[in-house]
Amino acid sequence: MGHYRLDGNDKPMRVGGVKYTIKVGIVYGAAQLLKDVRAMVAEAKGGRPLSP
């Protein structure tokens, strides 16, 4: 989530991005939602872990 920007030492750092999303009036934290989706996909694939 977000995009990369170079810091003062020319190292990439992730900035910005989606923090929350809303569906049918319910607010979801994007980071937790992403973790939940990764877990659902891993379960559907037979428990094989996904890389973050």
mmCIF entry with sequence, helices, sheets and N, C-alpha, C, O atoms, coordinates in Angstrom:
data_MODEL
# 
_entry.id   MODEL 
# 
_entity.id                         1 
_entity.type                       polymer 
_entity.pdbx_number_of_molecules   1 
# 
_entity_poly.entity_id                      1 
_entity_poly.type                           'polypeptide(L)' 
_entity_poly.nstd_linkage                   no 
_entity_poly.nstd_monomer                   no 
_entity_poly.pdbx_seq_one_letter_code       MGHYRLDGNDKPMRVGGVKYTIKVGIVYGAAQLLKDVRAMVAEAKGGRPLSP 
_entity_poly.pdbx_seq_one_letter_code_can   MGHYRLDGNDKPMRVGGVKYTIKVGIVYGAAQLLKDVRAMVAEAKGGRPLSP 
_entity_poly.pdbx_strand_id                 A 
# 
loop_
_entity_poly_seq.entity_id 
_entity_poly_seq.num 
_entity_poly_seq.mon_id 
_entity_poly_seq.hetero 
1 1  MET n 
1 2  GLY n 
1 3  HIS n 
1 4  TYR n 
1 5  ARG n 
1 6  LEU n 
1 7  ASP n 
1 8  GLY n 
1 9  ASN n 
1 10 ASP n 
1 11 LYS n 
1 12 PRO n 
1 13 MET n 
1 14 ARG n 
1 15 VAL n 
1 16 GLY n 
1 17 GLY n 
1 18 VAL n 
1 19 LYS n 
1 20 TYR n 
1 21 THR n 
1 22 ILE n 
1 23 LYS n 
1 24 VAL n 
1 25 GLY n 
1 26 ILE n 
1 27 VAL n 
1 28 TYR n 
1 29 GLY n 
1 30 ALA n 
1 31 ALA n 
1 32 GLN n 
1 33 LEU n 
1 34 LEU n 
1 35 LYS n 
1 36 ASP n 
1 37 VAL n 
1 38 ARG n 
1 39 ALA n 
1 40 MET n 
1 41 VAL n 
1 42 ALA n 
1 43 GLU n 
1 44 ALA n 
1 45 LYS n 
1 46 GLY n 
1 47 GLY n 
1 48 ARG n 
1 49 PRO n 
1 50 LEU n 
1 51 SER n 
1 52 PRO n 
# 
_struct_asym.id          A 
_struct_asym.entity_id   1 
# 
_struct_conf.conf_type_id            HELX_P 
_struct_conf.id                      HELX_P1 
_struct_conf.pdbx_PDB_helix_id       AA1 
_struct_conf.beg_label_comp_id       ALA 
_struct_conf.beg_label_asym_id       A 
_struct_conf.beg_label_seq_id        30 
_struct_conf.pdbx_beg_PDB_ins_code   ? 
_struct_conf.end_label_comp_id       ALA 
_struct_conf.end_label_asym_id       A 
_struct_conf.end_label_seq_id        44 
_struct_conf.pdbx_end_PDB_ins_code   ? 
_struct_conf.beg_auth_comp_id        ALA 
_struct_conf.beg_auth_asym_id        A 
_struct_conf.beg_auth_seq_id         30 
_struct_conf.end_auth_comp_id        ALA 
_struct_conf.end_auth_asym_id        A 
_struct_conf.end_auth_seq_id         44 
_struct_conf.pdbx_PDB_helix_class    1 
_struct_conf.details                 ? 
_struct_conf.pdbx_PDB_helix_length   15 
# 
_struct_conf_type.id          HELX_P 
_struct_conf_type.criteria    ? 
_struct_conf_type.reference   ? 
# 
loop_
_struct_sheet.id 
_struct_sheet.type 
_struct_sheet.number_strands 
_struct_sheet.details 
AA1 ? 2 ? 
AA2 ? 2 ? 
# 
loop_
_struct_sheet_order.sheet_id 
_struct_sheet_order.range_id_1 
_struct_sheet_order.range_id_2 
_struct_sheet_order.offset 
_struct_sheet_order.sense 
AA1 1 2 ? anti-parallel 
AA2 1 2 ? anti-parallel 
# 
loop_
_struct_sheet_range.sheet_id 
_struct_sheet_range.id 
_struct_sheet_range.beg_label_comp_id 
_struct_sheet_range.beg_label_asym_id 
_struct_sheet_range.beg_label_seq_id 
_struct_sheet_range.pdbx_beg_PDB_ins_code 
_struct_sheet_range.end_label_comp_id 
_struct_sheet_range.end_label_asym_id 
_struct_sheet_range.end_label_seq_id 
_struct_sheet_range.pdbx_end_PDB_ins_code 
_struct_sheet_range.beg_auth_comp_id 
_struct_sheet_range.beg_auth_asym_id 
_struct_sheet_range.beg_auth_seq_id 
_struct_sheet_range.end_auth_comp_id 
_struct_sheet_range.end_auth_asym_id 
_struct_sheet_range.end_auth_seq_id 
AA1 1 HIS A 3  ? LEU A 6  ? HIS A 3  LEU A 6  
AA1 2 PRO A 12 ? VAL A 15 ? PRO A 12 VAL A 15 
AA2 1 TYR A 20 ? LYS A 23 ? TYR A 20 LYS A 23 
AA2 2 ILE A 26 ? GLY A 29 ? ILE A 26 GLY A 29 
# 
loop_
_atom_site.group_PDB 
_atom_site.id 
_atom_site.type_symbol 
_atom_site.label_atom_id 
_atom_site.label_alt_id 
_atom_site.label_comp_id 
_atom_site.label_asym_id 
_atom_site.label_entity_id 
_atom_site.label_seq_id 
_atom_site.pdbx_PDB_ins_code 
_atom_site.Cartn_x 
_atom_site.Cartn_y 
_atom_site.Cartn_z 
_atom_site.occupancy 
_atom_site.B_iso_or_equiv 
_atom_site.pdbx_formal_charge 
_atom_site.auth_seq_id 
_atom_site.auth_comp_id 
_atom_site.auth_asym_id 
_atom_site.auth_atom_id 
_atom_site.pdbx_PDB_model_num 
ATOM 1   N N  . MET A 1 1  ? 0.848   -1.171  0.000  1.00 0.00 ? 1  MET A N  1 
ATOM 2   C CA . MET A 1 1  ? 0.000   0.000   0.000  1.00 0.00 ? 1  MET A CA 1 
ATOM 3   C C  . MET A 1 1  ? 0.891   1.232   0.000  1.00 0.00 ? 1  MET A C  1 
ATOM 4   O O  . MET A 1 1  ? 1.888   1.284   0.721  1.00 0.00 ? 1  MET A O  1 
ATOM 5   N N  . GLY A 1 2  ? 0.546   2.187   -0.779 1.00 0.00 ? 2  GLY A N  1 
ATOM 6   C CA . GLY A 1 2  ? 1.329   3.404   -0.858 1.00 0.00 ? 2  GLY A CA 1 
ATOM 7   C C  . GLY A 1 2  ? 2.302   3.374   -2.014 1.00 0.00 ? 2  GLY A C  1 
ATOM 8   O O  . GLY A 1 2  ? 2.240   2.504   -2.883 1.00 0.00 ? 2  GLY A O  1 
ATOM 9   N N  . HIS A 1 3  ? 3.189   4.325   -2.007 1.00 0.00 ? 3  HIS A N  1 
ATOM 10  C CA . HIS A 1 3  ? 4.198   4.393   -3.050 1.00 0.00 ? 3  HIS A CA 1 
ATOM 11  C C  . HIS A 1 3  ? 5.545   4.665   -2.393 1.00 0.00 ? 3  HIS A C  1 
ATOM 12  O O  . HIS A 1 3  ? 5.615   4.945   -1.197 1.00 0.00 ? 3  HIS A O  1 
ATOM 13  N N  . TYR A 1 4  ? 6.606   4.582   -3.179 1.00 0.00 ? 4  TYR A N  1 
ATOM 14  C CA . TYR A 1 4  ? 7.950   4.767   -2.640 1.00 0.00 ? 4  TYR A CA 1 
ATOM 15  C C  . TYR A 1 4  ? 8.454   6.173   -2.900 1.00 0.00 ? 4  TYR A C  1 
ATOM 16  O O  . TYR A 1 4  ? 8.178   6.771   -3.940 1.00 0.00 ? 4  TYR A O  1 
ATOM 17  N N  . ARG A 1 5  ? 9.198   6.685   -1.936 1.00 0.00 ? 5  ARG A N  1 
ATOM 18  C CA . ARG A 1 5  ? 9.874   7.972   -2.053 1.00 0.00 ? 5  ARG A CA 1 
ATOM 19  C C  . ARG A 1 5  ? 11.274  7.771   -1.481 1.00 0.00 ? 5  ARG A C  1 
ATOM 20  O O  . ARG A 1 5  ? 11.456  7.022   -0.521 1.00 0.00 ? 5  ARG A O  1 
ATOM 21  N N  . LEU A 1 6  ? 12.240  8.428   -2.060 1.00 0.00 ? 6  LEU A N  1 
ATOM 22  C CA . LEU A 1 6  ? 13.609  8.334   -1.552 1.00 0.00 ? 6  LEU A CA 1 
ATOM 23  C C  . LEU A 1 6  ? 13.774  9.253   -0.361 1.00 0.00 ? 6  LEU A C  1 
ATOM 24  O O  . LEU A 1 6  ? 13.345  10.407  -0.390 1.00 0.00 ? 6  LEU A O  1 
ATOM 25  N N  . ASP A 1 7  ? 14.409  8.731   0.709  1.00 0.00 ? 7  ASP A N  1 
ATOM 26  C CA . ASP A 1 7  ? 14.679  9.564   1.868  1.00 0.00 ? 7  ASP A CA 1 
ATOM 27  C C  . ASP A 1 7  ? 15.965  10.361  1.645  1.00 0.00 ? 7  ASP A C  1 
ATOM 28  O O  . ASP A 1 7  ? 16.483  10.379  0.528  1.00 0.00 ? 7  ASP A O  1 
ATOM 29  N N  . GLY A 1 8  ? 16.477  11.002  2.655  1.00 0.00 ? 8  GLY A N  1 
ATOM 30  C CA . GLY A 1 8  ? 17.670  11.826  2.536  1.00 0.00 ? 8  GLY A CA 1 
ATOM 31  C C  . GLY A 1 8  ? 18.921  11.046  2.144  1.00 0.00 ? 8  GLY A C  1 
ATOM 32  O O  . GLY A 1 8  ? 19.874  11.619  1.616  1.00 0.00 ? 8  GLY A O  1 
ATOM 33  N N  . ASN A 1 9  ? 18.918  9.744   2.403  1.00 0.00 ? 9  ASN A N  1 
ATOM 34  C CA . ASN A 1 9  ? 20.059  8.881   2.069  1.00 0.00 ? 9  ASN A CA 1 
ATOM 35  C C  . ASN A 1 9  ? 19.821  8.099   0.781  1.00 0.00 ? 9  ASN A C  1 
ATOM 36  O O  . ASN A 1 9  ? 20.511  7.115   0.516  1.00 0.00 ? 9  ASN A O  1 
ATOM 37  N N  . ASP A 1 10 ? 18.858  8.526   -0.010 1.00 0.00 ? 10 ASP A N  1 
ATOM 38  C CA . ASP A 1 10 ? 18.488  7.869   -1.268 1.00 0.00 ? 10 ASP A CA 1 
ATOM 39  C C  . ASP A 1 10 ? 18.041  6.417   -1.080 1.00 0.00 ? 10 ASP A C  1 
ATOM 40  O O  . ASP A 1 10 ? 18.219  5.584   -1.969 1.00 0.00 ? 10 ASP A O  1 
ATOM 41  N N  . LYS A 1 11 ? 17.461  6.126   0.083  1.00 0.00 ? 11 LYS A N  1 
ATOM 42  C CA . LYS A 1 11 ? 16.897  4.797   0.318  1.00 0.00 ? 11 LYS A CA 1 
ATOM 43  C C  . LYS A 1 11 ? 15.380  4.898   0.145  1.00 0.00 ? 11 LYS A C  1 
ATOM 44  O O  . LYS A 1 11 ? 14.765  5.851   0.622  1.00 0.00 ? 11 LYS A O  1 
ATOM 45  N N  . PRO A 1 12 ? 14.774  3.919   -0.536 1.00 0.00 ? 12 PRO A N  1 
ATOM 46  C CA . PRO A 1 12 ? 13.330  3.989   -0.743 1.00 0.00 ? 12 PRO A CA 1 
ATOM 47  C C  . PRO A 1 12 ? 12.565  3.728   0.550  1.00 0.00 ? 12 PRO A C  1 
ATOM 48  O O  . PRO A 1 12 ? 12.924  2.842   1.326  1.00 0.00 ? 12 PRO A O  1 
ATOM 49  N N  . MET A 1 13 ? 11.516  4.499   0.774  1.00 0.00 ? 13 MET A N  1 
ATOM 50  C CA . MET A 1 13 ? 10.633  4.276   1.909  1.00 0.00 ? 13 MET A CA 1 
ATOM 51  C C  . MET A 1 13 ? 9.194   4.391   1.414  1.00 0.00 ? 13 MET A C  1 
ATOM 52  O O  . MET A 1 13 ? 8.891   5.201   0.538  1.00 0.00 ? 13 MET A O  1 
ATOM 53  N N  . ARG A 1 14 ? 8.322   3.579   1.978  1.00 0.00 ? 14 ARG A N  1 
ATOM 54  C CA . ARG A 1 14 ? 6.934   3.566   1.548  1.00 0.00 ? 14 ARG A CA 1 
ATOM 55  C C  . ARG A 1 14 ? 6.178   4.688   2.269  1.00 0.00 ? 14 ARG A C  1 
ATOM 56  O O  . ARG A 1 14 ? 6.266   4.824   3.489  1.00 0.00 ? 14 ARG A O  1 
ATOM 57  N N  . VAL A 1 15 ? 5.446   5.478   1.504  1.00 0.00 ? 15 VAL A N  1 
ATOM 58  C CA . VAL A 1 15 ? 4.682   6.592   2.074  1.00 0.00 ? 15 VAL A CA 1 
ATOM 59  C C  . VAL A 1 15 ? 3.264   6.592   1.501  1.00 0.00 ? 15 VAL A C  1 
ATOM 60  O O  . VAL A 1 15 ? 2.998   6.017   0.446  1.00 0.00 ? 15 VAL A O  1 
ATOM 61  N N  . GLY A 1 16 ? 2.384   7.242   2.215  1.00 0.00 ? 16 GLY A N  1 
ATOM 62  C CA . GLY A 1 16 ? 1.008   7.383   1.743  1.00 0.00 ? 16 GLY A CA 1 
ATOM 63  C C  . GLY A 1 16 ? 0.273   6.064   1.738  1.00 0.00 ? 16 GLY A C  1 
ATOM 64  O O  . GLY A 1 16 ? 0.580   5.171   2.527  1.00 0.00 ? 16 GLY A O  1 
ATOM 65  N N  . GLY A 1 17 ? -0.685  5.941   0.861  1.00 0.00 ? 17 GLY A N  1 
ATOM 66  C CA . GLY A 1 17 ? -1.443  4.710   0.726  1.00 0.00 ? 17 GLY A CA 1 
ATOM 67  C C  . GLY A 1 17 ? -2.792  4.786   1.404  1.00 0.00 ? 17 GLY A C  1 
ATOM 68  O O  . GLY A 1 17 ? -3.144  5.793   2.018  1.00 0.00 ? 17 GLY A O  1 
ATOM 69  N N  . VAL A 1 18 ? -3.528  3.723   1.283  1.00 0.00 ? 18 VAL A N  1 
ATOM 70  C CA . VAL A 1 18 ? -4.872  3.634   1.851  1.00 0.00 ? 18 VAL A CA 1 
ATOM 71  C C  . VAL A 1 18 ? -4.770  3.212   3.305  1.00 0.00 ? 18 VAL A C  1 
ATOM 72  O O  . VAL A 1 18 ? -4.115  2.216   3.613  1.00 0.00 ? 18 VAL A O  1 
ATOM 73  N N  . LYS A 1 19 ? -5.399  3.944   4.195  1.00 0.00 ? 19 LYS A N  1 
ATOM 74  C CA . LYS A 1 19 ? -5.421  3.576   5.614  1.00 0.00 ? 19 LYS A CA 1 
ATOM 75  C C  . LYS A 1 19 ? -6.743  2.930   5.994  1.00 0.00 ? 19 LYS A C  1 
ATOM 76  O O  . LYS A 1 19 ? -6.780  2.014   6.815  1.00 0.00 ? 19 LYS A O  1 
ATOM 77  N N  . TYR A 1 20 ? -7.821  3.406   5.399  1.00 0.00 ? 20 TYR A N  1 
ATOM 78  C CA . TYR A 1 20 ? -9.149  2.893   5.691  1.00 0.00 ? 20 TYR A CA 1 
ATOM 79  C C  . TYR A 1 20 ? -9.944  2.791   4.400  1.00 0.00 ? 20 TYR A C  1 
ATOM 80  O O  . TYR A 1 20 ? -9.683  3.505   3.432  1.00 0.00 ? 20 TYR A O  1 
ATOM 81  N N  . THR A 1 21 ? -10.910 1.898   4.406  1.00 0.00 ? 21 THR A N  1 
ATOM 82  C CA . THR A 1 21 ? -11.860 1.819   3.310  1.00 0.00 ? 21 THR A CA 1 
ATOM 83  C C  . THR A 1 21 ? -13.244 1.622   3.916  1.00 0.00 ? 21 THR A C  1 
ATOM 84  O O  . THR A 1 21 ? -13.369 1.113   5.030  1.00 0.00 ? 21 THR A O  1 
ATOM 85  N N  . ILE A 1 22 ? -14.273 2.018   3.194  1.00 0.00 ? 22 ILE A N  1 
ATOM 86  C CA . ILE A 1 22 ? -15.638 1.946   3.711  1.00 0.00 ? 22 ILE A CA 1 
ATOM 87  C C  . ILE A 1 22 ? -16.492 1.153   2.722  1.00 0.00 ? 22 ILE A C  1 
ATOM 88  O O  . ILE A 1 22 ? -16.465 1.402   1.516  1.00 0.00 ? 22 ILE A O  1 
ATOM 89  N N  . LYS A 1 23 ? -17.247 0.199   3.254  1.00 0.00 ? 23 LYS A N  1 
ATOM 90  C CA . LYS A 1 23 ? -18.184 -0.564  2.428  1.00 0.00 ? 23 LYS A CA 1 
ATOM 91  C C  . LYS A 1 23 ? -19.492 -0.668  3.189  1.00 0.00 ? 23 LYS A C  1 
ATOM 92  O O  . LYS A 1 23 ? -19.512 -1.121  4.334  1.00 0.00 ? 23 LYS A O  1 
ATOM 93  N N  . VAL A 1 24 ? -20.562 -0.259  2.574  1.00 0.00 ? 24 VAL A N  1 
ATOM 94  C CA . VAL A 1 24 ? -21.910 -0.290  3.146  1.00 0.00 ? 24 VAL A CA 1 
ATOM 95  C C  . VAL A 1 24 ? -21.915 0.380   4.522  1.00 0.00 ? 24 VAL A C  1 
ATOM 96  O O  . VAL A 1 24 ? -22.574 -0.090  5.449  1.00 0.00 ? 24 VAL A O  1 
ATOM 97  N N  . GLY A 1 25 ? -21.179 1.473   4.641  1.00 0.00 ? 25 GLY A N  1 
ATOM 98  C CA . GLY A 1 25 ? -21.156 2.241   5.876  1.00 0.00 ? 25 GLY A CA 1 
ATOM 99  C C  . GLY A 1 25 ? -20.262 1.686   6.965  1.00 0.00 ? 25 GLY A C  1 
ATOM 100 O O  . GLY A 1 25 ? -20.211 2.256   8.055  1.00 0.00 ? 25 GLY A O  1 
ATOM 101 N N  . ILE A 1 26 ? -19.552 0.590   6.710  1.00 0.00 ? 26 ILE A N  1 
ATOM 102 C CA . ILE A 1 26 ? -18.654 -0.004  7.697  1.00 0.00 ? 26 ILE A CA 1 
ATOM 103 C C  . ILE A 1 26 ? -17.223 0.375   7.338  1.00 0.00 ? 26 ILE A C  1 
ATOM 104 O O  . ILE A 1 26 ? -16.791 0.202   6.198  1.00 0.00 ? 26 ILE A O  1 
ATOM 105 N N  . VAL A 1 27 ? -16.487 0.897   8.328  1.00 0.00 ? 27 VAL A N  1 
ATOM 106 C CA . VAL A 1 27 ? -15.104 1.322   8.124  1.00 0.00 ? 27 VAL A CA 1 
ATOM 107 C C  . VAL A 1 27 ? -14.174 0.147   8.419  1.00 0.00 ? 27 VAL A C  1 
ATOM 108 O O  . VAL A 1 27 ? -14.272 -0.488  9.469  1.00 0.00 ? 27 VAL A O  1 
ATOM 109 N N  . TYR A 1 28 ? -13.282 -0.131  7.490  1.00 0.00 ? 28 TYR A N  1 
ATOM 110 C CA . TYR A 1 28 ? -12.305 -1.211  7.642  1.00 0.00 ? 28 TYR A CA 1 
ATOM 111 C C  . TYR A 1 28 ? -10.903 -0.614  7.611  1.00 0.00 ? 28 TYR A C  1 
ATOM 112 O O  . TYR A 1 28 ? -10.609 0.251   6.786  1.00 0.00 ? 28 TYR A O  1 
ATOM 113 N N  . GLY A 1 29 ? -10.039 -1.076  8.510  1.00 0.00 ? 29 GLY A N  1 
ATOM 114 C CA . GLY A 1 29 ? -8.628  -0.699  8.469  1.00 0.00 ? 29 GLY A CA 1 
ATOM 115 C C  . GLY A 1 29 ? -7.956  -1.480  7.355  1.00 0.00 ? 29 GLY A C  1 
ATOM 116 O O  . GLY A 1 29 ? -8.040  -2.708  7.334  1.00 0.00 ? 29 GLY A O  1 
ATOM 117 N N  . ALA A 1 30 ? -7.300  -0.810  6.441  1.00 0.00 ? 30 ALA A N  1 
ATOM 118 C CA . ALA A 1 30 ? -6.730  -1.453  5.256  1.00 0.00 ? 30 ALA A CA 1 
ATOM 119 C C  . ALA A 1 30 ? -5.673  -2.499  5.614  1.00 0.00 ? 30 ALA A C  1 
ATOM 120 O O  . ALA A 1 30 ? -5.635  -3.565  4.999  1.00 0.00 ? 30 ALA A O  1 
ATOM 121 N N  . ALA A 1 31 ? -4.826  -2.217  6.583  1.00 0.00 ? 31 ALA A N  1 
ATOM 122 C CA . ALA A 1 31 ? -3.763  -3.170  6.938  1.00 0.00 ? 31 ALA A CA 1 
ATOM 123 C C  . ALA A 1 31 ? -4.359  -4.466  7.482  1.00 0.00 ? 31 ALA A C  1 
ATOM 124 O O  . ALA A 1 31 ? -3.926  -5.553  7.101  1.00 0.00 ? 31 ALA A O  1 
ATOM 125 N N  . GLN A 1 32 ? -5.344  -4.362  8.365  1.00 0.00 ? 32 GLN A N  1 
ATOM 126 C CA . GLN A 1 32 ? -5.969  -5.562  8.916  1.00 0.00 ? 32 GLN A CA 1 
ATOM 127 C C  . GLN A 1 32 ? -6.746  -6.313  7.851  1.00 0.00 ? 32 GLN A C  1 
ATOM 128 O O  . GLN A 1 32 ? -6.730  -7.544  7.818  1.00 0.00 ? 32 GLN A O  1 
ATOM 129 N N  . LEU A 1 33 ? -7.422  -5.583  6.983  1.00 0.00 ? 33 LEU A N  1 
ATOM 130 C CA . LEU A 1 33 ? -8.168  -6.202  5.896  1.00 0.00 ? 33 LEU A CA 1 
ATOM 131 C C  . LEU A 1 33 ? -7.226  -6.995  4.979  1.00 0.00 ? 33 LEU A C  1 
ATOM 132 O O  . LEU A 1 33 ? -7.564  -8.097  4.549  1.00 0.00 ? 33 LEU A O  1 
ATOM 133 N N  . LEU A 1 34 ? -6.072  -6.449  4.687  1.00 0.00 ? 34 LEU A N  1 
ATOM 134 C CA . LEU A 1 34 ? -5.078  -7.130  3.850  1.00 0.00 ? 34 LEU A CA 1 
ATOM 135 C C  . LEU A 1 34 ? -4.592  -8.412  4.525  1.00 0.00 ? 34 LEU A C  1 
ATOM 136 O O  . LEU A 1 34 ? -4.446  -9.439  3.862  1.00 0.00 ? 34 LEU A O  1 
ATOM 137 N N  . LYS A 1 35 ? -4.341  -8.364  5.835  1.00 0.00 ? 35 LYS A N  1 
ATOM 138 C CA . LYS A 1 35 ? -3.925  -9.559  6.572  1.00 0.00 ? 35 LYS A CA 1 
ATOM 139 C C  . LYS A 1 35 ? -5.012  -10.630 6.523  1.00 0.00 ? 35 LYS A C  1 
ATOM 140 O O  . LYS A 1 35 ? -4.723  -11.808 6.316  1.00 0.00 ? 35 LYS A O  1 
ATOM 141 N N  . ASP A 1 36 ? -6.264  -10.211 6.716  1.00 0.00 ? 36 ASP A N  1 
ATOM 142 C CA . ASP A 1 36 ? -7.383  -11.152 6.683  1.00 0.00 ? 36 ASP A CA 1 
ATOM 143 C C  . ASP A 1 36 ? -7.510  -11.818 5.324  1.00 0.00 ? 36 ASP A C  1 
ATOM 144 O O  . ASP A 1 36 ? -7.735  -13.026 5.242  1.00 0.00 ? 36 ASP A O  1 
ATOM 145 N N  . VAL A 1 37 ? -7.367  -11.043 4.261  1.00 0.00 ? 37 VAL A N  1 
ATOM 146 C CA . VAL A 1 37 ? -7.470  -11.596 2.906  1.00 0.00 ? 37 VAL A CA 1 
ATOM 147 C C  . VAL A 1 37 ? -6.327  -12.568 2.643  1.00 0.00 ? 37 VAL A C  1 
ATOM 148 O O  . VAL A 1 37 ? -6.545  -13.624 2.048  1.00 0.00 ? 37 VAL A O  1 
ATOM 149 N N  . ARG A 1 38 ? -5.122  -12.236 3.071  1.00 0.00 ? 38 ARG A N  1 
ATOM 150 C CA . ARG A 1 38 ? -3.988  -13.149 2.898  1.00 0.00 ? 38 ARG A CA 1 
ATOM 151 C C  . ARG A 1 38 ? -4.251  -14.474 3.604  1.00 0.00 ? 38 ARG A C  1 
ATOM 152 O O  . ARG A 1 38 ? -3.951  -15.538 3.062  1.00 0.00 ? 38 ARG A O  1 
ATOM 153 N N  . ALA A 1 39 ? -4.813  -14.415 4.817  1.00 0.00 ? 39 ALA A N  1 
ATOM 154 C CA . ALA A 1 39 ? -5.123  -15.639 5.568  1.00 0.00 ? 39 ALA A CA 1 
ATOM 155 C C  . ALA A 1 39 ? -6.192  -16.454 4.855  1.00 0.00 ? 39 ALA A C  1 
ATOM 156 O O  . ALA A 1 39 ? -6.089  -17.679 4.795  1.00 0.00 ? 39 ALA A O  1 
ATOM 157 N N  . MET A 1 40 ? -7.216  -15.800 4.312  1.00 0.00 ? 40 MET A N  1 
ATOM 158 C CA . MET A 1 40 ? -8.279  -16.508 3.587  1.00 0.00 ? 40 MET A CA 1 
ATOM 159 C C  . MET A 1 40 ? -7.737  -17.194 2.344  1.00 0.00 ? 40 MET A C  1 
ATOM 160 O O  . MET A 1 40 ? -8.109  -18.329 2.046  1.00 0.00 ? 40 MET A O  1 
ATOM 161 N N  . VAL A 1 41 ? -6.865  -16.516 1.622  1.00 0.00 ? 41 VAL A N  1 
ATOM 162 C CA . VAL A 1 41 ? -6.292  -17.088 0.404  1.00 0.00 ? 41 VAL A CA 1 
ATOM 163 C C  . VAL A 1 41 ? -5.391  -18.265 0.760  1.00 0.00 ? 41 VAL A C  1 
ATOM 164 O O  . VAL A 1 41 ? -5.423  -19.295 0.087  1.00 0.00 ? 41 VAL A O  1 
ATOM 165 N N  . ALA A 1 42 ? -4.592  -18.123 1.805  1.00 0.00 ? 42 ALA A N  1 
ATOM 166 C CA . ALA A 1 42 ? -3.709  -19.217 2.231  1.00 0.00 ? 42 ALA A CA 1 
ATOM 167 C C  . ALA A 1 42 ? -4.527  -20.435 2.631  1.00 0.00 ? 42 ALA A C  1 
ATOM 168 O O  . ALA A 1 42 ? -4.160  -21.561 2.297  1.00 0.00 ? 42 ALA A O  1 
ATOM 169 N N  . GLU A 1 43 ? -5.621  -20.228 3.335  1.00 0.00 ? 43 GLU A N  1 
ATOM 170 C CA . GLU A 1 43 ? -6.498  -21.335 3.735  1.00 0.00 ? 43 GLU A CA 1 
ATOM 171 C C  . GLU A 1 43 ? -7.105  -21.996 2.497  1.00 0.00 ? 43 GLU A C  1 
ATOM 172 O O  . GLU A 1 43 ? -7.188  -23.222 2.425  1.00 0.00 ? 43 GLU A O  1 
ATOM 173 N N  . ALA A 1 44 ? -7.523  -21.196 1.538  1.00 0.00 ? 44 ALA A N  1 
ATOM 174 C CA . ALA A 1 44 ? -8.118  -21.738 0.327  1.00 0.00 ? 44 ALA A CA 1 
ATOM 175 C C  . ALA A 1 44 ? -7.100  -22.529 -0.499 1.00 0.00 ? 44 ALA A C  1 
ATOM 176 O O  . ALA A 1 44 ? -7.469  -23.447 -1.231 1.00 0.00 ? 44 ALA A O  1 
ATOM 177 N N  . LYS A 1 45 ? -5.839  -22.173 -0.380 1.00 0.00 ? 45 LYS A N  1 
ATOM 178 C CA . LYS A 1 45 ? -4.780  -22.880 -1.118 1.00 0.00 ? 45 LYS A CA 1 
ATOM 179 C C  . LYS A 1 45 ? -4.237  -24.072 -0.338 1.00 0.00 ? 45 LYS A C  1 
ATOM 180 O O  . LYS A 1 45 ? -3.238  -24.670 -0.739 1.00 0.00 ? 45 LYS A O  1 
ATOM 181 N N  . GLY A 1 46 ? -4.877  -24.420 0.759  1.00 0.00 ? 46 GLY A N  1 
ATOM 182 C CA . GLY A 1 46 ? -4.449  -25.582 1.523  1.00 0.00 ? 46 GLY A CA 1 
ATOM 183 C C  . GLY A 1 46 ? -3.443  -25.273 2.599  1.00 0.00 ? 46 GLY A C  1 
ATOM 184 O O  . GLY A 1 46 ? -2.664  -26.148 2.976  1.00 0.00 ? 46 GLY A O  1 
ATOM 185 N N  . GLY A 1 47 ? -3.433  -24.063 3.106  1.00 0.00 ? 47 GLY A N  1 
ATOM 186 C CA . GLY A 1 47 ? -2.570  -23.707 4.208  1.00 0.00 ? 47 GLY A CA 1 
ATOM 187 C C  . GLY A 1 47 ? -1.183  -23.251 3.828  1.00 0.00 ? 47 GLY A C  1 
ATOM 188 O O  . GLY A 1 47 ? -0.362  -22.972 4.701  1.00 0.00 ? 47 GLY A O  1 
ATOM 189 N N  . ARG A 1 48 ? -0.904  -23.169 2.519  1.00 0.00 ? 48 ARG A N  1 
ATOM 190 C CA . ARG A 1 48 ? 0.421   -22.694 2.120  1.00 0.00 ? 48 ARG A CA 1 
ATOM 191 C C  . ARG A 1 48 ? 0.523   -21.204 2.410  1.00 0.00 ? 48 ARG A C  1 
ATOM 192 O O  . ARG A 1 48 ? -0.342  -20.441 1.980  1.00 0.00 ? 48 ARG A O  1 
ATOM 193 N N  . PRO A 1 49 ? 1.556   -20.767 3.127  1.00 0.00 ? 49 PRO A N  1 
ATOM 194 C CA . PRO A 1 49 ? 1.683   -19.328 3.449  1.00 0.00 ? 49 PRO A CA 1 
ATOM 195 C C  . PRO A 1 49 ? 1.983   -18.482 2.220  1.00 0.00 ? 49 PRO A C  1 
ATOM 196 O O  . PRO A 1 49 ? 2.610   -18.943 1.266  1.00 0.00 ? 49 PRO A O  1 
ATOM 197 N N  . LEU A 1 50 ? 1.526   -17.243 2.260  1.00 0.00 ? 50 LEU A N  1 
ATOM 198 C CA . LEU A 1 50 ? 1.797   -16.285 1.192  1.00 0.00 ? 50 LEU A CA 1 
ATOM 199 C C  . LEU A 1 50 ? 2.859   -15.312 1.648  1.00 0.00 ? 50 LEU A C  1 
ATOM 200 O O  . LEU A 1 50 ? 2.944   -15.002 2.837  1.00 0.00 ? 50 LEU A O  1 
ATOM 201 N N  . SER A 1 51 ? 3.654   -14.835 0.744  1.00 0.00 ? 51 SER A N  1 
ATOM 202 C CA . SER A 1 51 ? 4.650   -13.821 1.116  1.00 0.00 ? 51 SER A CA 1 
ATOM 203 C C  . SER A 1 51 ? 3.945   -12.488 1.289  1.00 0.00 ? 51 SER A C  1 
ATOM 204 O O  . SER A 1 51 ? 3.014   -12.184 0.544  1.00 0.00 ? 51 SER A O  1 
ATOM 205 N N  . PRO A 1 52 ? 4.373   -11.679 2.264  1.00 0.00 ? 52 PRO A N  1 
ATOM 206 C CA . PRO A 1 52 ? 3.715   -10.379 2.521  1.00 0.00 ? 52 PRO A CA 1 
ATOM 207 C C  . PRO A 1 52 ? 3.906   -9.364  1.443  1.00 0.00 ? 52 PRO A C  1 
ATOM 208 O O  . PRO A 1 52 ? 3.402   -8.246  1.552  1.00 0.00 ? 52 PRO A O  1 
# 
